[in-house]
Amino acid sequence: MSQRTERRGIHVDQSELLCNKGCGYYGNAAWQGLCSKCWREEYQRARQKQIQEDWALAEKLQREEEAAYASIQGAQSQPQAQPQASLGTFSKFEEKKTNEKTRKVTTVKKFFSPSSRTASKKAPTEGEEKGTGLRDWRGMFTSPWEMGSPTEVLVARLRDNQEGKTPSPSISRQSSIETDRASRDFVDFLKTMQKPGREVHKHSRTFIESMANKKDLGADELSEYVQDFYQNMSERLMTHFKVSSENVERVMDEVEKYIMTRLYKSVFCPETSDDEKKDLATQKRIRALHWVDIQMLCVPVDEEIPEVSENVVKAITDVIEMDSKRVPRDKLACITRCSKHIFSAIKITKSEPASADDFLPTLIYIVLKANPPRLQSNIQYITRFCNPSRLMTGEDGYYFTNLCCAVAFIEKLDAQSLNLDPEDFERYMSGQASPRRPETDSSWPQVDPGPVVSSPALAKVYQNLELLSGLGGRQDRVLAAAQSLQSDLMTWQESVGQEVQEIMEKYPLEIRPPAPSAIDSDVENDLLPPPLTPQVFAG
């Protein structure tokens, strides 16, 4: 019991899993300990401040440029037409900047507002583009450059002028089998909703088409677009169509499945993020910690029990299977199944319900044994694009928060967390020594006849190694006996051939002609039956 209290690095109080702002929802290490709601508020506040600072800097640079241009033109004797034309260019830039300020507030909410449909029928107002109705999807959603700084605005516009408009690749590309299945399931689900279903399907397709032009954005910006769509879609269903909260959750689950299946390849581990670098670092870290066993983590699991071992294998399989799913909800389901198998293993071992203090060390042990592929990318993908209500409350949110804590603990694992000497910890991490075998002078590790291991799987490995070494000796003996038998057979063959040759030389074979015999001779007539006599039958 004292050992468990000393290892404070493994214990996490339940209050530490909640949002740092005290809202009562589950927090996340990727959001600096905040829940998705509070994080979005902080992110939008910081982003708005950055945008204002960028505009202020742009205005300052513009004034300085205008002043420098005016001073140069005043010093030179040139016609007045050229300065007027240049000033006209600056006035157009100022007008453009004012228009962008007004368009900057156009977000996904404009797509859902009823006024956007009626406004498209009227003449466009000053500073707005024509065709902002539902049929022109480029006007429904904010362009990638509309939420950026003035410098990004100019660069994006120049690039658009040079490259021209290209059709959406999502329209022309051939969908995969999984994408087609998700589309069919989505349509079948929405058929029961009639008018709300048609609206949801139309908005979802338009949103997917608009995301095709946002592939160059950062991962956080892509997440903002998706989360804004989730929020405004759910609000519209509740306010405009009066859908109950339970049905809204069901609809949003299907919307998430449809959208994220279609967008998976472009938003999972995007090139603009460092998710792949984090994946490689985490995998390398877990490989270096392969020597950590159950006793070091105080895991209350006995893998000698067949049912416990089966649950451990299932938990490892589920956390590895998470990478094969496309929908954030399905990835969360894998984490939930893994966690339930862990609770079952603890309950069978202790013969009592598992506690939260037992769950986290066991989850860390499962992650170390599984070393799931692209773990950081999957966690970030769930964090960015999952329905926020699932991460804030419920068992899915609880288990996901614990997984994030487990990964954070593995990244910060040190000698003190495992009650080890720092020098031993460094030697174990570098591979110079292992706590499972004694150090030897030989450069090649010898098989220990009786290794003291805690894991049944490792004990089985050592047992198999012993069997293999025994089989090697038996194979050598069988080969030697086979060679001896072959030599004996050859000797016996030679001896038999020699004896046959000696007998043939001693007793040569004589072939005598057979004596002639006559079948009609007098000698043998007595032995023959009497001849047949002809008989006459009366006709």
C-alpha positions as CSV (number, residue, x, y, z in Angstrom):
1,M,0.0,0.0,0.0
2,S,2.9,2.3,0.8
3,Q,4.4,1.6,-2.7
4,R,1.1,2.7,-4.3
5,T,1.0,6.0,-2.4
6,E,4.7,6.7,-3.2
7,R,4.1,6.5,-6.9
8,R,2.2,9.7,-7.2
9,G,3.1,10.1,-10.9
10,I,0.6,7.4,-11.8
11,H,-2.3,8.6,-9.6
12,V,-4.5,11.3,-11.1
13,D,-7.3,12.8,-9.0
14,Q,-10.7,12.9,-10.6
15,S,-10.9,16.7,-10.3
16,E,-7.8,16.9,-12.5
17,L,-9.8,15.4,-15.4
18,L,-12.3,18.3,-15.4
19,C,-12.0,21.6,-17.1
20,N,-9.6,24.1,-15.5
21,K,-12.3,26.8,-15.6
22,G,-14.6,24.8,-13.4
23,C,-17.4,24.4,-15.9
24,G,-17.9,20.7,-14.9
25,Y,-17.0,19.2,-18.2
26,Y,-14.0,17.0,-19.0
27,G,-10.9,18.8,-19.9
28,N,-8.2,17.8,-22.4
29,A,-4.4,18.1,-22.3
30,A,-4.5,19.1,-26.0
31,W,-6.7,22.1,-25.0
32,Q,-4.5,23.1,-22.0
33,G,-6.7,21.4,-19.6
34,L,-9.9,23.1,-20.9
35,C,-13.1,21.5,-22.3
36,S,-14.0,22.0,-25.9
37,K,-16.4,24.8,-25.1
38,C,-14.0,26.8,-23.1
39,W,-11.2,26.2,-25.5
40,R,-13.1,27.4,-28.4
41,E,-14.0,30.6,-26.6
42,E,-10.4,31.2,-25.7
43,Y,-9.2,30.3,-29.2
44,Q,-11.7,32.6,-30.9
45,R,-10.8,35.4,-28.4
46,A,-7.1,35.1,-29.1
47,R,-7.7,34.8,-32.8
48,Q,-9.9,37.9,-32.9
49,K,-7.2,39.8,-31.0
50,Q,-4.5,38.7,-33.4
51,I,-6.7,39.7,-36.4
52,Q,-7.2,43.2,-34.9
53,E,-3.5,43.6,-34.3
54,D,-2.8,42.5,-37.9
55,W,-5.2,45.1,-39.2
56,A,-3.7,47.8,-37.0
57,L,-0.2,46.9,-38.3
58,A,-1.5,46.9,-41.9
59,E,-3.1,50.4,-41.5
60,K,0.2,51.7,-39.9
61,L,2.2,50.3,-42.8
62,Q,-0.2,51.8,-45.3
63,R,0.0,55.2,-43.8
64,E,3.8,55.1,-43.8
65,E,3.8,54.0,-47.4
66,E,1.4,56.7,-48.5
67,A,3.5,59.3,-46.7
68,A,6.7,58.1,-48.3
69,Y,5.0,58.0,-51.7
70,A,3.7,61.6,-51.3
71,S,7.1,62.9,-50.3
72,I,8.7,61.2,-53.3
73,Q,6.1,62.6,-55.7
74,G,6.3,66.1,-54.2
75,A,10.1,66.1,-54.8
76,Q,9.8,65.1,-58.4
77,S,8.4,67.2,-61.2
78,Q,5.9,65.0,-62.9
79,P,2.4,65.4,-64.2
80,Q,-0.3,65.3,-61.6
81,A,-2.2,62.5,-63.4
82,Q,0.1,59.8,-62.1
83,P,-0.2,60.7,-58.4
84,Q,-3.9,60.9,-58.8
85,A,-4.0,57.5,-60.3
86,S,-1.9,56.1,-57.6
87,L,-4.0,57.7,-54.9
88,G,-7.0,56.2,-56.6
89,T,-5.3,52.8,-56.2
90,F,-4.8,53.3,-52.5
91,S,-8.4,54.4,-52.2
92,K,-9.5,51.2,-53.9
93,F,-7.3,49.3,-51.4
94,E,-8.9,51.1,-48.5
95,E,-12.4,50.3,-49.9
96,K,-11.3,46.7,-50.3
97,K,-10.1,46.6,-46.8
98,T,-13.4,48.0,-45.5
99,N,-15.3,45.4,-47.5
100,E,-13.2,42.6,-46.0
101,K,-14.0,43.9,-42.5
102,T,-17.7,43.5,-43.2
103,R,-17.2,40.1,-44.9
104,K,-15.1,38.8,-42.1
105,V,-18.2,38.4,-39.9
106,T,-19.7,36.1,-42.5
107,T,-19.3,32.6,-41.1
108,V,-21.2,29.3,-41.3
109,K,-24.1,30.9,-39.5
110,K,-24.9,32.9,-42.6
111,F,-25.4,29.6,-44.4
112,F,-28.1,28.6,-41.9
113,S,-29.9,32.0,-41.5
114,P,-33.1,32.4,-43.4
115,S,-32.2,35.9,-44.4
116,S,-29.4,34.6,-46.5
117,R,-31.9,33.0,-48.9
118,T,-34.0,36.1,-49.3
119,A,-31.1,38.4,-49.6
120,S,-29.8,36.5,-52.6
121,K,-32.9,37.5,-54.6
122,K,-32.3,41.2,-54.1
123,A,-29.6,43.4,-55.6
124,P,-26.3,43.0,-53.8
125,T,-25.4,45.7,-51.4
126,E,-22.2,47.7,-51.5
127,G,-19.1,45.7,-50.5
128,E,-20.8,42.3,-51.1
129,E,-20.4,39.9,-54.0
130,K,-23.2,38.9,-56.2
131,G,-24.7,35.4,-55.9
132,T,-24.4,34.9,-52.1
133,G,-27.5,32.6,-52.2
134,L,-27.6,28.9,-51.5
135,R,-26.7,28.1,-55.1
136,D,-23.4,29.9,-55.0
137,W,-21.6,27.9,-52.3
138,R,-18.5,30.0,-52.6
139,G,-20.6,32.8,-51.0
140,M,-22.1,30.6,-48.3
141,F,-18.9,29.9,-46.4
142,T,-16.0,32.1,-45.4
143,S,-13.1,31.8,-47.8
144,P,-9.7,30.8,-46.4
145,W,-8.4,34.3,-46.7
146,E,-11.5,36.0,-45.1
147,M,-10.4,35.2,-41.6
148,G,-6.7,35.9,-42.1
149,S,-4.5,38.9,-41.7
150,P,-4.3,41.7,-44.5
151,T,-1.0,40.2,-45.7
152,E,-2.7,36.8,-46.2
153,V,-5.6,38.6,-47.9
154,L,-3.3,40.1,-50.6
155,V,-1.4,36.9,-51.1
156,A,-4.5,34.8,-51.4
157,R,-6.1,37.2,-53.9
158,L,-2.9,37.3,-56.1
159,R,-2.8,33.5,-56.1
160,D,-6.5,33.3,-57.1
161,N,-5.9,35.7,-60.0
162,Q,-2.9,33.8,-61.2
163,E,-4.3,30.3,-60.9
164,G,-8.0,31.0,-61.7
165,K,-11.0,29.1,-60.4
166,T,-10.8,25.3,-60.4
167,P,-13.7,22.9,-59.9
168,S,-13.9,21.2,-56.6
169,P,-11.9,17.9,-56.6
170,S,-14.5,16.3,-54.3
171,I,-17.0,16.4,-57.2
172,S,-14.8,14.8,-59.8
173,R,-12.9,12.2,-57.7
174,Q,-14.2,8.7,-57.4
175,S,-15.5,7.9,-54.0
176,S,-14.3,4.9,-52.1
177,I,-16.5,2.0,-51.1
178,E,-16.6,3.2,-47.5
179,T,-17.5,6.7,-48.6
180,D,-20.3,5.4,-50.8
181,R,-21.7,3.3,-48.0
182,A,-21.6,6.2,-45.6
183,S,-23.5,8.4,-48.2
184,R,-26.2,5.7,-48.6
185,D,-26.6,5.2,-44.9
186,F,-26.9,9.0,-44.4
187,V,-29.6,9.3,-47.1
188,D,-31.5,6.4,-45.7
189,F,-31.4,7.9,-42.2
190,L,-32.6,11.3,-43.4
191,K,-35.5,9.9,-45.4
192,T,-37.5,9.5,-42.2
193,M,-37.1,13.2,-41.3
194,Q,-38.7,14.6,-44.5
195,K,-38.1,18.4,-44.7
196,P,-35.5,18.6,-41.9
197,G,-33.7,15.7,-43.5
198,R,-33.6,17.4,-46.9
199,E,-32.2,20.6,-45.3
200,V,-29.5,18.6,-43.3
201,H,-28.5,16.7,-46.5
202,K,-28.3,19.9,-48.6
203,H,-26.3,21.8,-46.0
204,S,-23.9,18.9,-45.4
205,R,-23.1,18.4,-49.1
206,T,-22.5,22.1,-49.5
207,F,-20.2,22.2,-46.5
208,I,-18.2,19.3,-47.8
209,E,-17.8,21.1,-51.2
210,S,-16.7,24.2,-49.5
211,M,-14.0,22.4,-47.5
212,A,-12.3,21.3,-50.7
213,N,-10.9,24.8,-51.0
214,K,-9.6,24.9,-47.4
215,K,-7.0,22.1,-47.6
216,D,-4.2,24.6,-47.2
217,L,-5.4,25.8,-43.8
218,G,-4.0,24.8,-40.5
219,A,-5.4,22.0,-38.4
220,D,-6.9,24.4,-35.9
221,E,-8.7,26.4,-38.5
222,L,-10.1,23.3,-40.1
223,S,-11.3,22.2,-36.7
224,E,-13.0,25.6,-36.3
225,Y,-14.9,25.3,-39.5
226,V,-16.1,21.8,-38.6
227,Q,-17.1,22.7,-35.0
228,D,-18.9,25.8,-36.2
229,F,-20.9,23.7,-38.6
230,Y,-21.8,21.2,-35.9
231,Q,-22.9,24.0,-33.5
232,N,-25.0,25.9,-36.1
233,M,-26.5,22.7,-37.5
234,S,-27.7,21.6,-34.0
235,E,-29.0,25.1,-33.2
236,R,-30.9,25.2,-36.4
237,L,-32.5,21.8,-35.8
238,M,-33.6,22.8,-32.3
239,T,-34.8,26.3,-33.0
240,H,-36.1,26.2,-36.6
241,F,-37.4,22.6,-36.8
242,K,-38.1,22.1,-33.1
243,V,-36.3,18.8,-32.9
244,S,-35.8,17.3,-29.5
245,S,-32.4,17.2,-27.9
246,E,-32.2,13.4,-28.2
247,N,-33.0,13.4,-31.9
248,V,-30.6,16.2,-32.4
249,E,-27.8,14.0,-30.9
250,R,-28.8,11.2,-33.3
251,V,-28.8,13.5,-36.3
252,M,-25.5,15.0,-35.4
253,D,-23.9,11.6,-35.0
254,E,-25.0,10.7,-38.6
255,V,-23.8,14.1,-39.8
256,E,-20.4,13.6,-38.2
257,K,-20.2,10.1,-39.7
258,Y,-21.1,11.4,-43.2
259,I,-18.9,14.5,-43.2
260,M,-15.8,13.0,-41.6
261,T,-15.9,9.9,-43.8
262,R,-15.8,12.2,-46.8
263,L,-13.2,14.5,-45.4
264,Y,-11.0,11.9,-43.6
265,K,-8.1,11.9,-46.1
266,S,-7.7,15.7,-46.1
267,V,-8.1,16.4,-42.4
268,F,-6.5,13.4,-40.7
269,C,-2.9,14.2,-39.9
270,P,-2.8,17.2,-42.3
271,E,0.5,18.3,-43.8
272,T,0.2,21.7,-42.1
273,S,0.4,20.0,-38.7
274,D,3.2,18.3,-36.8
275,D,1.1,15.2,-35.9
276,E,3.3,12.8,-37.8
277,K,6.4,14.1,-35.9
278,K,4.6,13.5,-32.6
279,D,3.6,10.0,-33.7
280,L,7.2,9.0,-34.4
281,A,8.4,10.5,-31.1
282,T,5.6,8.7,-29.1
283,Q,6.3,5.4,-30.8
284,K,10.0,5.7,-30.1
285,R,9.3,6.6,-26.5
286,I,7.1,3.5,-26.0
287,R,9.6,1.2,-27.7
288,A,12.3,2.5,-25.2
289,L,9.9,1.7,-22.3
290,H,9.4,-2.0,-23.4
291,W,11.0,-3.2,-20.1
292,V,8.3,-1.6,-17.8
293,D,6.3,-4.4,-16.2
294,I,3.1,-4.7,-14.1
295,Q,4.9,-4.5,-10.8
296,M,6.5,-1.1,-11.6
297,L,3.2,0.4,-12.5
298,C,1.3,-1.3,-9.6
299,V,-1.2,-2.7,-12.1
300,P,-3.8,-4.8,-10.3
301,V,-4.1,-7.5,-13.0
302,D,-3.1,-11.1,-12.9
303,E,-2.4,-12.3,-16.4
304,E,-2.0,-15.9,-15.2
305,I,-5.8,-16.1,-15.0
306,P,-7.1,-17.1,-18.5
307,E,-10.1,-14.7,-18.4
308,V,-7.9,-11.8,-17.3
309,S,-5.3,-12.6,-20.1
310,E,-8.1,-12.7,-22.6
311,N,-9.5,-9.3,-21.6
312,V,-6.0,-7.8,-21.8
313,V,-5.5,-9.1,-25.3
314,K,-8.9,-7.7,-26.3
315,A,-8.1,-4.3,-24.8
316,I,-4.8,-4.2,-26.8
317,T,-6.7,-5.2,-29.9
318,D,-9.3,-2.5,-29.5
319,V,-6.8,0.3,-28.9
320,I,-4.8,-0.8,-32.0
321,E,-8.0,-1.0,-34.0
322,M,-8.7,2.6,-33.4
323,D,-6.4,3.6,-36.2
324,S,-8.5,1.7,-38.8
325,K,-11.6,3.8,-38.2
326,R,-12.5,7.0,-40.0
327,V,-15.3,8.5,-37.9
328,P,-14.3,10.1,-34.6
329,R,-17.2,8.4,-32.9
330,D,-16.0,5.0,-34.0
331,K,-12.5,5.8,-32.7
332,L,-14.0,6.7,-29.4
333,A,-16.0,3.5,-29.4
334,C,-12.7,1.6,-29.7
335,I,-11.3,3.5,-26.7
336,T,-14.5,2.7,-24.7
337,R,-14.4,-1.0,-25.5
338,C,-10.7,-1.1,-24.5
339,S,-11.5,0.6,-21.2
340,K,-14.3,-1.8,-20.4
341,H,-12.1,-4.8,-21.0
342,I,-9.6,-3.2,-18.6
343,F,-12.3,-2.8,-15.9
344,S,-13.3,-6.5,-16.5
345,A,-9.7,-7.7,-16.1
346,I,-9.3,-5.7,-12.8
347,K,-12.7,-6.9,-11.5
348,I,-11.8,-10.6,-12.1
349,T,-8.4,-10.2,-10.5
350,K,-9.6,-8.4,-7.4
351,S,-13.0,-10.0,-7.2
352,E,-14.5,-6.6,-6.6
353,P,-15.4,-3.5,-8.8
354,A,-12.4,-1.6,-10.1
355,S,-11.7,1.9,-9.0
356,A,-10.4,4.9,-11.0
357,D,-7.0,4.6,-9.3
358,D,-6.6,1.1,-10.6
359,F,-7.9,2.0,-14.1
360,L,-5.3,4.6,-15.1
361,P,-2.1,2.5,-14.4
362,T,-3.7,-0.5,-16.2
363,L,-4.5,1.8,-19.2
364,I,-0.9,3.0,-19.2
365,Y,0.3,-0.6,-19.2
366,I,-2.1,-1.5,-22.1
367,V,-0.8,1.4,-24.2
368,L,2.8,0.4,-23.5
369,K,2.2,-3.2,-24.6
370,A,0.1,-2.2,-27.7
371,N,2.1,0.8,-28.9
372,P,-0.9,1.9,-31.1
373,P,0.0,3.2,-34.6
374,R,-0.4,7.0,-35.1
375,L,-1.6,7.4,-31.5
376,Q,-1.0,11.2,-31.4
377,S,-2.7,11.7,-34.8
378,N,-5.8,9.8,-33.7
379,I,-6.0,11.7,-30.4
380,Q,-5.7,15.0,-32.3
381,Y,-8.2,13.9,-34.9
382,I,-10.8,13.1,-32.2
383,T,-10.1,16.3,-30.4
384,R,-10.5,18.5,-33.5
385,F,-13.4,16.9,-35.3
386,C,-15.5,14.9,-32.8
387,N,-18.9,16.1,-31.7
388,P,-18.0,18.2,-28.7
389,S,-20.8,16.9,-26.5
390,R,-19.2,13.4,-26.6
391,L,-15.9,14.7,-25.3
392,M,-17.4,16.9,-22.6
393,T,-19.7,14.4,-20.9
394,G,-20.5,10.7,-20.7
395,E,-18.3,7.6,-20.5
396,D,-16.7,8.3,-23.9
397,G,-15.4,11.6,-22.7
398,Y,-14.2,10.1,-19.5
399,Y,-12.3,7.3,-21.1
400,F,-10.8,9.6,-23.8
401,T,-9.6,12.0,-21.1
402,N,-7.9,9.1,-19.3
403,L,-6.2,8.0,-22.5
404,C,-4.9,11.6,-22.9
405,C,-3.6,11.4,-19.3
406,A,-2.0,8.1,-20.0
407,V,-0.2,9.4,-23.1
408,A,1.0,12.5,-21.2
409,F,2.2,10.3,-18.3
410,I,4.2,8.1,-20.7
411,E,5.8,11.1,-22.3
412,K,6.9,12.4,-18.8
413,L,7.7,9.0,-17.3
414,D,10.9,9.1,-15.2
415,A,12.8,7.1,-12.5
416,Q,10.9,8.7,-9.7
417,S,7.5,7.6,-11.1
418,L,8.7,4.0,-11.1
419,N,10.6,4.1,-7.9
420,L,13.9,3.3,-9.7
421,D,17.4,4.6,-9.3
422,P,18.1,7.2,-12.0
423,E,21.2,5.4,-13.2
424,D,19.2,2.1,-13.6
425,F,16.5,4.0,-15.4
426,E,18.9,5.5,-17.9
427,R,20.5,2.1,-18.5
428,Y,17.2,0.5,-19.0
429,M,16.1,3.2,-21.4
430,S,19.4,2.9,-23.4
431,G,19.1,-0.9,-23.6
432,Q,22.4,-1.5,-21.8
433,A,20.6,-3.5,-19.1
434,S,17.2,-5.0,-18.4
435,P,15.4,-5.6,-15.1
436,R,14.4,-9.1,-16.4
437,R,17.9,-10.6,-16.7
438,P,21.2,-10.2,-14.9
439,E,24.1,-8.5,-16.6
440,T,26.6,-10.8,-18.2
441,D,30.1,-10.3,-19.7
442,S,29.1,-12.0,-22.9
443,S,28.2,-9.7,-25.8
444,W,25.3,-12.0,-26.7
445,P,22.6,-12.5,-24.1
446,Q,22.4,-16.2,-22.9
447,V,19.1,-17.9,-22.2
448,D,18.5,-17.9,-18.5
449,P,17.3,-21.3,-17.4
450,G,15.0,-19.8,-14.8
451,P,14.2,-16.2,-15.5
452,V,12.1,-14.3,-13.0
453,V,9.5,-12.5,-15.2
454,S,6.2,-11.1,-14.3
455,S,4.5,-11.3,-17.6
456,P,3.1,-14.7,-18.6
457,A,3.8,-13.9,-22.3
458,L,7.5,-13.3,-21.5
459,A,7.7,-16.5,-19.4
460,K,6.2,-18.4,-22.4
461,V,8.9,-16.9,-24.6
462,Y,11.7,-18.1,-22.3
463,Q,10.1,-21.5,-22.1
464,N,9.9,-21.7,-25.9
465,L,13.6,-20.7,-26.1
466,E,14.5,-23.6,-23.8
467,L,12.4,-26.0,-25.9
468,L,14.1,-24.7,-29.1
469,S,17.5,-25.3,-27.6
470,G,16.5,-28.8,-26.6
471,L,15.1,-29.5,-30.0
472,G,18.3,-28.4,-31.6
473,G,20.3,-31.0,-29.6
474,R,17.7,-33.7,-30.5
475,Q,17.9,-32.8,-34.2
476,D,21.7,-33.2,-34.1
477,R,21.4,-36.6,-32.5
478,V,18.8,-37.7,-35.1
479,L,21.0,-36.5,-38.0
480,A,24.0,-38.5,-36.5
481,A,21.9,-41.6,-36.1
482,A,20.6,-41.3,-39.7
483,Q,24.1,-41.0,-41.1
484,S,25.2,-44.1,-39.1
485,L,22.2,-46.0,-40.4
486,Q,23.0,-45.0,-43.9
487,S,26.6,-46.2,-43.5
488,D,25.4,-49.5,-42.0
489,L,23.0,-50.1,-45.0
490,M,25.8,-49.5,-47.4
491,T,28.1,-51.9,-45.6
492,W,25.4,-54.6,-45.4
493,Q,24.7,-54.2,-49.1
494,E,28.4,-54.7,-49.9
495,S,28.7,-57.8,-47.6
496,V,25.6,-59.5,-49.1
497,G,26.8,-58.9,-52.6
498,Q,30.2,-60.4,-51.7
499,E,28.6,-63.5,-50.2
500,V,26.4,-64.1,-53.2
501,Q,29.4,-63.8,-55.5
502,E,31.4,-66.4,-53.4
503,I,28.5,-68.9,-53.5
504,M,28.1,-68.6,-57.3
505,E,31.8,-69.2,-57.7
506,K,31.7,-72.3,-55.5
507,Y,28.6,-73.8,-57.0
508,P,28.4,-72.8,-60.6
509,L,25.0,-73.0,-62.3
510,E,24.6,-75.8,-64.9
511,I,21.7,-75.6,-67.3
512,R,20.8,-79.1,-68.8
513,P,18.4,-79.6,-71.7
514,P,15.1,-81.2,-70.8
515,A,14.4,-84.9,-71.8
516,P,12.0,-85.3,-74.8
517,S,8.6,-86.9,-74.1
518,A,6.1,-88.4,-76.5
519,I,2.5,-88.1,-75.6
520,D,1.6,-91.2,-77.7
521,S,4.4,-93.4,-76.4
522,D,3.6,-96.8,-74.9
523,V,5.0,-95.9,-71.6
524,E,2.4,-93.3,-70.8
525,N,-0.6,-94.9,-72.6
526,D,-1.7,-96.6,-69.5
527,L,-2.2,-93.3,-67.8
528,L,-4.3,-91.8,-70.5
529,P,-8.1,-92.2,-70.6
530,P,-9.7,-94.4,-73.3
531,P,-10.3,-92.6,-76.6
532,L,-13.7,-91.4,-77.5
533,T,-15.7,-93.6,-79.9
534,P,-18.2,-92.1,-82.3
535,Q,-21.8,-92.6,-81.5
536,V,-24.7,-92.6,-84.0
537,F,-28.0,-91.1,-83.0
538,A,-31.1,-92.1,-84.8
539,G,-32.7,-89.3,-86.5
